[in-house]
Amino acid sequence: MSGKKSAERSPESIARSERQRLAAEEGARAIADVERHAVDVRKNMARLRELREAREAAEEAAEQAADASLPASSPAPAAKKRRRKLPR
């Protein structure tokens, strides 16, 4: 093994470094795309959560209004008597 390096690079090493450079650029673009997609997903989830919470609050308010409109004490249903079965 000689410690001597030639001043010119071989075509194979140039091609390899070019592939590595392109792969690094594509990887950076892919990571940026994934992060951008993740941000979009989180924004959509937050929007949907706000809509759900607003809907639940409206439903709860409607239930409270319905409960307020009912009479305060409604009579309890009468208990039914159990009949005995006659032995055969």
C-alpha angles and dihedrals in degrees: 000000000000122000090214118111123197118239092232123062120230119249089245093056091046090051091046093051090047091052091048091050092050091046091051091050093047090047091052090049091048093050091048090050092050092048091048090050091049090053090050091050092050091049091051092047090051091049092050092046091054091050092049093048091049091049092048091048091051091049091049091050090049091050091050091049090049091048091050092052093054118089113269096239120025117187115261115244114261115257115246119235117239117234122219119237112237116236115244 
